Amino acid sequence: MANPYKLNIKQWAEEDRPREKLLLKGKSALSNAELLGILIGSGTKELTAVDLAKLILDQNNNDLNKIARLSVQELKKFNGIGDARAINIVSALEIGRRRTNEDLKQEKITGSADVYEIMKPELSDLLHEEFWLLLLNRANKIIKKQPISQGGVSGTVADPKIIFNYALSHLSSSIILVHNHPSGNTKPSEADKRLTKQLYEAGKLLEIAVLDHIIFTDNAYFSFADESLL
């Protein structure tokens, strides 16, 4: 039953309404829930748009990266979110992700910690394995983050021909390999070691250096370069 004493957003003080607050105080003054509420637009009989945004955030551990991974169909499971609102959310977060990728093109890789931070938006909270490639120029700046393959819980396939085709087509001077372990175990498997050695040797022949292979988990990572395994 709706709370008869609950105020809708139009009844809030003007400086507390998300749209007006953004105009008066700037975008940085808004919480994630308020920004998401603006995307949602309007609420339901029981919840304001901001309350609905808080519910979505709460059920995703207040993690915008997790919300950015939700599909339209998954967002529609929340009462009050239909096609149009779900599409607004997915589109806005995808624009944010692409902007981040554009910014990353100016970043110089100085070590494994940089790679780990750069790959968090792509690999955090995944329940399956994915293999990615960082394509770098001579200054070790990112040309592109390139997904290579997607697999199951315990493995994915990385084809050397596909990997070096991307590297050659983008005129990369070097590459960094990255894949995640959903189990949280950072220890490389024997298959990981064989693949890394194979790609490292192929890179030498093509004069495209394989600088590192990072095994990513949500809380830690393993670097073949740091462990002198390259």
Secondary structure, 3 states (H helix, E strand, C coil): CCCCCCCCHHHCCHHHCHHHHHHHHCHHHCCHHHHHHHHHCCCCCCCCHHHHHHHHHHCCCCCHHHHHCCCHHHHCCCCCCCHHHHHHHHHHHHHHHHHHHHHHCCCECCCHHHHHHHHHHHHCCCCCCEEEEEEECCCCEEEEEEEEEECCCCCCCCCHHHHHHHHHHCCCCEEEEEEECCCCCCCCCHHHHHHHHHHHHHHHHHCCEEEEEEEECCCCEEECCCCCCC
